[in-house]
Amino acid sequence: MSNRAVLEVIALDEEDAVAAQAGGADRLELVTDMAADGLTPSTTGFAAIRAAVDIPLRVMLRLADGFAAGDIDTLVARTAELREAGATEFVLGFLTPHGDPDLVAVERLIAVLDGCSWTFHRAIDRAADRDALRKQLADLPGLDTYLTAGAATGVDDGLATLKAEAARAGEPGYEPQILVGGGLRLDHLPELRAAGLTAFHIGGAARPAGWTAPVSATAVRTWREALDA
């Protein structure tokens, strides 16, 4: 079995996707509207990216900025359309106003996913109790990844939490892979890799010219080479 680290890159369109794959990305997170921290792309946008690259695509399920589920009926319908268009991997995560996982919203969506793999995203970094959230979600079908910085403020403040959770791999609630993202920098990688972390997520780091510019294959290749070193 390969011990190659997973590199996931945010893609907004086909140009991003092609550049990320050329740079060595293993998987893409598909979103639109990064001003709102990444929302669900259109079905046509998904289809165009799916036709442009052959690496796995995880599609964001969120209609508005933040971690409240909002109009869940509309999101369920959008999810069904994406499934019909061929989407098989997803990203989602909702909290109640008290910081608990919104199980009603999550379970409605995963019923539509029907066994597809999915990531619980950085809502975990805003949870009232990370350990409790993991245990509440532990038996949900398809959950194989947590996207987390270890802290709401980013990896700098979350390093200790990330390492502690990596050390609990395999325990109930800690079986999903940790995908580190949120203020992640290249200089974090040696410490995280030494702690056993094996998956990494970048957005702005793949765009040296900013979010108004496309993904840079060269920037992605720099991360790929650092992870493979």
Residue pairs with C-beta under 8 A, 6 or more apart in sequence:
3 198
4 26
4 227
4 228
5 193
5 198
5 199
5 200
5 227
5 228
6 26
6 27
6 177
6 179
6 198
6 199
6 200
7 24
7 25
7 26
7 27
7 199
7 200
7 202
7 220
7 223
7 224
7 227
8 25
8 26
8 27
8 28
8 29
8 58
8 179
8 181
8 199
8 200
8 201
8 202
9 16
9 20
9 23
9 25
9 27
9 28
9 29
9 201
9 202
9 203
9 206
9 215
9 220
10 16
10 28
10 29
10 31
10 34
10 38
10 201
10 202
10 203
10 206
10 215
11 17
11 20
11 28
11 29
11 30
11 31
11 49
11 215
12 30
12 31
12 32
12 34
12 41
13 45
13 48
13 49
13 214
14 48
14 49
14 51
14 52
14 53
15 214
15 215
16 28
16 214
16 215
17 28
17 30
17 49
17 52
17 53
17 57
17 215
18 52
18 53
19 214
19 215
19 216
19 217
19 220
20 28
20 53
20 206
20 215
20 217
20 220
21 28
21 53
21 54
21 55
22 217
22 220
22 221
23 206
23 215
23 216
23 217
23 218
23 219
23 220
23 221
23 223
23 224
24 220
24 221
24 223
24 224
24 225
25 55
25 220
25 224
26 55
26 56
27 55
27 56
27 57
27 58
27 89
28 49
28 53
28 55
28 56
28 57
28 58
29 38
29 58
29 60
29 91
29 119
29 201
30 41
30 45
30 46
30 49
30 57
30 58
30 59
30 60
31 38
31 39
31 40
31 41
31 60
32 38
32 39
32 40
32 41
32 42
32 45
33 39
34 203
34 211
36 64
36 65
37 65
37 66
38 60
38 62
39 60
39 62
39 63
39 64
39 65
40 59
40 60
40 61
40 62
40 63
40 75
40 78
40 82
41 49
41 59
41 60
43 78
43 81
43 82
43 84
43 85
46 57
46 59
46 82
46 85
46 86
46 87
47 85
47 86
49 57
50 57
50 85
50 86
50 87
56 89
57 87
57 89
58 89
58 90
58 91
58 117
58 118
58 119
59 82
59 87
59 89
59 90
59 91
60 90
60 91
60 92
60 121
61 75
61 78
61 79
61 90
61 91
61 92
61 109
62 75
62 92
63 70
63 71
63 74
63 75
63 78
64 70
67 93
67 94
67 95
67 123
67 126
68 94
68 95
68 97
68 102
69 75
69 94
69 102
69 104
69 105
72 104
72 105
72 108
72 109
75 109
76 108
76 109
76 112
79 90
79 109
79 112
79 113
80 112
82 90
83 112
83 113
83 114
83 116
87 116
88 116
88 117
89 116
89 117
89 118
90 109
90 113
90 116
90 117
90 118
90 119
91 118
91 119
91 121
91 147
92 106
92 109
92 118
92 119
92 120
92 121
93 101
93 106
93 119
93 120
93 121
93 122
93 123
93 124
94 101
94 102
94 105
94 106
94 123
95 101
95 102
95 123
95 126
95 127
96 102
98 128
99 126
99 127
99 128
99 129
100 127
100 128
100 129
100 132
100 133
100 136
101 123
101 127
101 133
101 136
101 137
103 136
106 137
106 140
107 140
110 118
110 140
110 141
110 142
110 143
113 142
115 141
115 142
116 142
117 142
117 144
117 145
118 142
118 143
118 144
118 145
119 143
119 144
119 145
119 146
119 147
119 179
120 137
120 143
120 145
120 146
120 147
120 176
121 147
122 147
122 148
122 149
122 181
122 182
124 130
124 133
124 134
124 146
124 147
124 148
125 148
125 149
125 150
125 151
125 152
125 158
125 182
126 152
127 133
130 161
130 165
131 173
134 146
134 173
134 174
135 172
135 173
137 143
137 173
138 172
138 173
138 175
143 176
144 176
144 177
145 176
145 177
145 178
145 179
145 199
146 176
146 177
146 178
146 179
147 179
147 181
147 182
147 201
148 158
148 162
148 165
148 178
148 179
148 180
148 181
148 182
149 155
149 157
149 158
149 162
149 180
149 181
149 182
149 183
149 184
150 157
150 158
150 159
150 160
150 161
150 162
150 165
150 180
151 157
151 158
151 161
153 183
154 182
154 183
154 184
155 162
155 180
155 182
155 183
155 184
155 185
155 188
156 183
158 182
159 188
159 191
159 192
162 178
162 180
162 192
162 195
162 197
163 191
163 192
163 195
163 197
165 174
165 178
166 178
166 195
166 196
166 197
167 195
167 196
168 174
169 175
169 178
169 196
177 198
177 199
178 197
178 198
178 199
179 199
179 200
179 201
180 188
180 192
180 197
180 199
180 200
180 201
181 200
181 201
181 202
181 203
182 201
184 200
184 201
184 202
184 205
185 205
186 205
186 222
186 223
186 226
189 200
189 226
189 227
192 200
193 227
200 223
200 227
202 220
202 223
204 210
204 211
205 219
205 223
206 215
206 216
206 219
206 220
206 223
207 213
207 214
207 215
207 216
207 219
208 216
208 219
209 216
